[in-house]
């Protein structure tokens, strides 16, 4: 149903939608990577001349 690789903002939005509440974005990535729920990949999504987001 979901792509195998997502950006962090997409994962954050997905968690908020499923849980039905707002989550603190500042600690979201550190907490979920430390728990092993998501894994940061060495790949980045090319979106243009700006800094490209990492895939998870």
PyMOL commands that set and color helices and strands:
alter all, ss='L'
color gray80, all
select helices_A, chain A and resi 8-19+25-34
alter helices_A, ss='H'
color red, helices_A
deselect
rebuild
show_as cartoon
